[in-house]
Amino acid sequence: MMRRPLTAIAALGVLLASCGAPRGDDEPPTASTVDETSTTMATSSTGDITAKLPLRLQPMAQSWETDFTKSTIDFEELLVGIHAPDPRDVIPPIDDPVFTPVGETVWIEDREPGVLLEMGDDARFYPLAVLTRHEIVNDIVGGVPVAVTYCPLCNTAVTFDRHWEGQVLRLGVSGLLRHSDLVMWDDLTESLWQQITGEAIVGELAGAKLEVVPAAIVRWADFRETHPQGQALSSDQGFGIRYGSNPYEFYSSQSRPYGFFQGEIDERFPALERVVGVTLETAAKAYPFSILAEQGVVNDEIGDRRVAVFWGAADTADALDAGDISEAAAVGSALAFDPVVNGRRLTFEKSGDDSFTDVETGTTWSILGLARDGELKGAQLELLPHRNDFWFAWRAFFPHAEVYEG
């Protein structure tokens, strides 16, 4: 279906002015700033679904092919993040990503963060400097169609398999937000999908869920060292954007998220503290960065699954802090792994700034779960599905999940 080309100048202007809201403003916008009709419902005797929607959503219901009669949510939770005649893909996803080999990639600084995705022998790095500007990369990795997604407002990076019932979805940015999180749309059914959960929330596929492909936010220096044969997104994706600056300047140092989030804040942790949110089939659990930084490593269980959470790479830059990402404050890296190798459960201890040792064999492991020395040298721990959400976002979408408190 439709894919809208956007000029480089227009795209950059929208990216700076839309989802990010005011830059460096600790006082978040009010709900009226977001949308003055956010709680207004139209009345009509026609009885059709359009008339029952909030006024702000009625133009979408009239012009989109999305089936608004099917929904798993309260429509009042949907806010308009981009005000345009049709906000879809005003923030343009990358549909034909350009990569360069690790050895030829010189534009990314060592401490800059990005999404590590590895499928078979195909390892790729998607810098957050690029993802903050596009939010979705539709790619094929290891022969599998995937969507690498990132919501800057929630710091949520999630990768999905784009297969759906024998077809391949192309995901785009709808321009809508729910609990401050990116709402995506697909080009086959025009259903709306929640980025943080991968669930279709409105449309023909409402209630369906995309398969999550495990990935992690890591530092470029760590990816480059561990995956010398890998690839990274090029600095030229054809949009005329100079990547490396942060359009959400000082967002992560605010006390509250922008006004796109109107829910309650659980005050056990700062609203914009990062947590490792591990989501398994039967259970989910969050591990706050502040606790991980103190403990270095956590050996735990979630439901009937074992998990090891590594903390390290303390110099990893915060992509949502300073205007220049390479000069931003350090926020650290944290990854969740399955600690079982060849049927044997391992228990880990922190043994250096970015190294870990298992008690059972004495093998030394990197922050990315690679065995560097010892009996298991060369082994690779399996990533578990996880993300580095802001605390407020995790609690909004996983309110009943456990929280590790040390």
C-alpha positions in Angstrom: 0.0 0.0 0.0 1.1 3.6 0.4 4.6 4.6 1.3 5.2 8.3 1.4 8.5 9.8 0.2 9.6 12.7 2.4 12.1 15.4 1.5 15.1 15.5 3.7 14.4 19.0 5.0 10.7 18.2 5.7 11.6 15.0 7.4 14.1 16.6 9.7 11.7 19.4 10.6 9.0 16.9 11.6 11.4 14.7 13.5 12.6 17.6 15.6 9.2 19.0 16.3 6.9 16.0 16.7 7.2 13.0 19.0 10.0 14.5 21.0 7.9 17.5 22.3 9.9 20.4 23.9 13.6 19.8 24.1 15.2 19.9 27.5 12.0 21.0 29.2 11.6 19.5 32.6 8.0 20.6 32.8 6.2 18.2 30.5 3.5 19.4 28.1 -0.1 19.2 29.4 -2.7 17.0 27.8 -4.2 20.0 26.2 -0.8 20.7 24.6 -0.8 17.2 23.2 -4.4 17.5 21.8 -7.1 19.9 22.9 -9.8 17.4 22.0 -8.1 14.5 23.7 -11.2 13.7 25.8 -13.9 14.9 23.5 -16.3 12.3 21.9 -18.5 13.2 18.9 -22.1 12.4 19.0 -24.0 11.2 15.9 -27.2 9.3 15.1 -25.4 7.4 12.3 -24.2 4.7 14.8 -21.1 4.0 12.8 -17.8 3.5 14.6 -16.3 6.8 13.3 -18.9 8.8 15.3 -18.0 6.8 18.5 -14.3 7.7 18.3 -12.6 10.7 20.0 -12.7 13.6 17.5 -8.9 13.5 17.2 -9.1 9.9 15.7 -12.1 10.5 13.4 -10.0 11.7 10.4 -7.9 8.5 10.6 -11.1 6.3 10.7 -12.4 8.1 7.7 -9.3 8.0 5.5 -7.4 4.9 6.6 -8.4 1.3 5.8 -7.9 0.3 9.4 -10.8 -1.6 10.8 -11.7 0.5 13.9 -14.5 -1.8 14.9 -11.9 -4.3 16.1 -9.8 -3.2 19.1 -8.3 -4.5 22.3 -7.9 -1.1 24.0 -9.8 2.0 25.1 -9.5 4.5 22.2 -9.1 7.3 24.8 -5.6 6.0 25.4 -4.5 6.8 21.8 -3.0 10.3 21.4 -1.9 12.0 18.2 1.9 12.5 18.3 2.2 14.1 14.9 -0.4 16.5 13.6 -0.6 16.2 9.8 -3.4 15.3 7.4 -2.1 11.8 7.4 0.6 11.3 10.1 1.7 7.8 9.0 5.3 7.6 8.0 5.9 11.4 8.5 8.7 9.9 10.6 10.0 7.8 7.8 11.1 4.2 8.5 14.1 2.8 6.6 12.8 0.2 4.1 16.1 -0.3 2.2 18.8 0.0 4.8 22.4 0.6 3.7 25.2 -1.1 5.7 29.0 -0.9 5.8 31.4 -3.6 7.1 32.6 -3.0 10.6 36.1 -2.4 9.5 35.0 0.4 7.2 32.6 2.1 9.6 34.3 5.2 10.9 31.4 7.5 11.8 30.3 5.8 15.0 32.2 6.7 18.2 33.2 3.8 20.5 30.8 4.8 23.3 27.7 5.2 21.1 24.8 2.8 21.7 22.9 0.8 19.1 20.9 -2.4 18.7 22.8 -5.6 18.3 21.0 -8.2 16.2 22.5 -11.5 15.3 20.8 -14.2 13.3 23.1 -17.1 12.4 26.3 -15.7 10.9 24.7 -12.3 10.2 25.4 -9.7 12.9 24.3 -6.1 12.5 24.5 -2.9 14.5 21.7 -0.2 14.3 23.0 3.0 16.0 20.4 4.7 18.1 21.6 7.9 16.4 19.8 6.6 13.3 16.9 4.9 15.1 15.9 8.1 16.9 15.3 9.7 13.5 13.4 6.7 11.9 12.1 4.5 14.7 11.7 1.5 12.4 14.1 -0.3 10.1 12.5 -3.0 7.9 15.4 -5.3 7.1 16.2 -8.9 6.2 18.8 -10.5 8.5 20.1 -14.0 8.1 17.4 -14.5 5.5 14.6 -13.5 7.9 12.4 -10.4 7.4 12.6 -8.3 10.6 11.6 -4.9 11.9 14.2 -3.3 14.2 12.1 -0.8 16.2 13.0 1.9 18.7 10.7 4.3 20.6 12.8 7.2 22.0 10.0 8.4 24.3 10.2 5.0 26.2 13.8 4.0 25.3 12.3 0.8 24.1 14.2 -1.2 21.4 12.4 -4.4 20.2 13.0 -6.5 17.1 10.2 -8.4 15.4 9.9 -11.2 12.8 7.8 -9.6 10.1 6.2 -12.9 8.9 2.5 -13.1 9.4 0.5 -16.1 8.1 2.6 -16.6 5.0 3.0 -13.0 4.2 5.6 -10.4 5.1 4.5 -7.2 6.8 6.1 -3.8 6.3 5.8 -1.8 9.5 5.6 2.0 9.6 5.2 4.8 12.1 1.5 5.6 12.6 1.9 9.0 14.2 -0.1 7.8 17.2 1.1 7.1 20.7 -0.3 5.0 23.6 1.1 5.6 27.1 3.9 7.5 25.2 4.9 4.4 23.2 5.2 4.2 19.5 2.1 2.8 17.7 3.1 1.1 14.4 1.0 0.2 11.3 1.3 -2.5 8.7 0.8 -2.2 5.0 -1.2 -5.3 4.5 -4.2 -4.8 6.8 -3.4 -1.3 8.1 -3.8 -2.7 11.6 -2.2 -0.7 14.5 0.5 -2.4 16.6 1.9 -1.5 20.0 5.7 -1.4 19.7 6.6 -2.3 23.3 4.5 -5.5 23.3 4.3 -6.3 19.6 0.5 -6.7 19.9 -2.0 -5.5 17.3 -4.3 -3.2 19.2 -6.7 -1.9 16.5 -7.7 -3.4 13.1 -8.2 -6.6 11.4 -5.4 -8.3 13.3 -6.4 -6.9 16.8 -5.2 -9.3 19.4 -2.4 -10.9 17.3 1.2 -10.7 18.5 4.4 -10.5 16.5 7.2 -12.9 17.4 10.0 -11.1 19.2 13.6 -11.6 18.0 16.0 -11.3 20.9 18.3 -8.2 20.5 20.1 -5.8 22.8 21.3 -2.3 23.2 25.1 -2.4 23.3 28.1 -0.1 22.9 29.7 0.2 19.4 33.1 -0.7 20.8 31.8 -4.0 22.2 30.0 -4.9 19.0 33.0 -4.1 16.9 35.3 -6.2 19.1 33.0 -9.2 19.2 31.7 -9.1 15.6 34.6 -7.9 13.4 32.8 -9.5 10.4 29.6 -7.7 11.1 27.9 -4.7 9.6 26.6 -1.4 10.8 24.0 1.0 9.3 25.7 3.5 7.0 25.6 7.3 7.8 23.9 7.8 4.5 20.5 6.3 4.3 19.3 8.5 1.5 17.3 11.0 3.6 19.9 13.8 3.8 20.0 13.6 7.6 23.3 14.0 9.5 23.1 11.4 12.2 24.8 11.8 15.6 22.8 14.5 17.2 20.0 13.9 19.6 16.6 15.5 18.9 15.4 14.6 22.4 18.1 16.7 24.1 18.2 16.2 27.9 15.0 14.1 27.9 16.4 11.3 30.0 17.4 13.7 32.8 13.9 15.0 33.3 11.9 14.0 36.3 8.9 13.0 34.3 8.2 11.9 30.7 6.5 14.2 28.3 2.8 14.8 28.5 2.1 12.1 26.0 2.1 9.9 29.1 -0.8 10.6 31.3 -0.7 7.6 33.7 0.4 7.2 37.2 4.1 7.1 38.0 5.3 4.3 40.4 7.7 6.2 42.7 9.8 3.2 43.7 12.2 4.3 41.0 12.7 7.5 39.0 10.3 7.7 36.1 13.1 7.7 33.5 15.4 5.2 35.1 16.2 2.4 32.7 15.2 -1.2 33.5 16.1 -4.5 31.9 12.6 -5.7 31.1 12.7 -9.5 30.4 9.6 -10.9 28.8 9.2 -14.6 28.5 6.2 -16.6 27.4 4.8 -17.2 30.9 6.2 -14.3 32.9 8.1 -11.0 32.9 10.4 -9.2 35.3 12.2 -5.9 35.5 15.8 -5.3 36.7 16.5 -1.6 37.4 19.8 -0.2 36.2 20.5 1.3 39.7 20.5 -2.1 41.3 22.4 -3.8 38.5 25.1 -1.2 38.8 25.6 -2.1 42.4 25.5 -5.8 42.0 27.3 -6.2 38.6 25.4 -9.4 37.8 22.2 -11.1 38.8 21.5 -14.8 38.7 17.7 -15.3 38.9 14.6 -17.1 37.8 11.5 -15.9 36.0 8.7 -18.3 36.2 10.3 -21.7 35.2 13.2 -20.1 33.3 16.6 -19.2 34.6 18.1 -15.8 33.7 21.5 -14.1 34.1 21.6 -10.3 33.8 25.0 -8.7 33.1 25.9 -5.1 33.9 28.9 -3.5 32.3 30.2 -1.1 29.6 29.7 1.7 32.1 30.9 4.2 29.5 28.0 3.5 27.1 26.6 6.9 26.1 23.0 7.9 26.8 21.4 8.5 23.4 18.7 10.7 25.0 20.9 13.0 27.0 23.2 15.6 25.4 22.7 17.1 21.9 25.8 15.2 20.7 25.3 11.5 21.5 29.1 10.8 21.5 29.5 13.4 24.3 26.5 12.3 26.4 26.5 11.1 30.0 27.4 7.5 30.6 24.4 5.2 31.3 25.9 1.7 31.1 24.8 -1.5 29.3 22.8 -4.4 30.6 21.8 -7.6 28.9 19.8 -10.7 29.8 20.9 -14.2 28.9 19.9 -17.8 29.3 22.6 -19.1 31.6 22.3 -22.7 30.4 25.1 -23.9 28.1 25.1 -27.5 26.7 22.5 -28.4 29.3 24.5 -27.1 32.2 23.3 -24.2 34.3 26.0 -21.6 35.0 26.2 -19.2 37.9 28.0 -15.9 37.2 30.1 -13.5 39.2 31.5 -10.1 38.2 35.2 -10.4 37.6 36.1 -7.1 36.0 34.6 -3.9 34.6 33.2 -5.7 31.6 33.9 -9.4 32.3 32.2 -12.2 34.2 33.3 -15.6 35.4 31.1 -18.6 35.9 31.5 -20.5 39.1 31.1 -24.0 37.5 34.0 -23.9 35.0 35.9 -20.7 35.7 35.3 -19.5 32.1 35.5 -15.7 31.5 32.7 -14.1 29.6 32.3 -10.7 28.0 29.4 -8.2 28.5 28.0 -9.6 25.2 27.9 -13.2 26.6 31.0 -14.5 24.6 33.3 -16.9 26.4 36.8 -15.4 26.1 38.9 -17.8 28.1 38.6 -21.1 29.9 36.9 -24.4 29.5 34.0 -23.0 27.4 36.1 -20.6 25.3 34.2 -19.6 22.1 30.7 -20.4 23.5 28.0 -17.8 23.2 25.2 -17.3 25.7 21.8 -17.0 24.2 20.1 -13.6 24.5 16.7 -13.6 26.2 13.9 -11.3 24.9 14.5 -8.1 26.8 14.6 -4.3 26.4 15.9 -1.3 28.3 12.7 0.5 28.9 12.2 3.6 31.0 10.6 2.6 34.3 7.4 4.5 33.7 6.8 2.7 30.4 7.6 -0.7 31.8 5.0 -0.3 34.6 2.4 1.0 32.2 2.5 -2.0 30.0 3.6 -4.7 32.5 1.8 -3.5 35.7 1.7 -7.0 37.3 5.3 -8.1 36.5 7.8 -8.7 39.2 10.5 -6.1 39.9 13.9 -7.2 41.1 14.9 -5.2 44.2 18.2 -6.8 45.1 
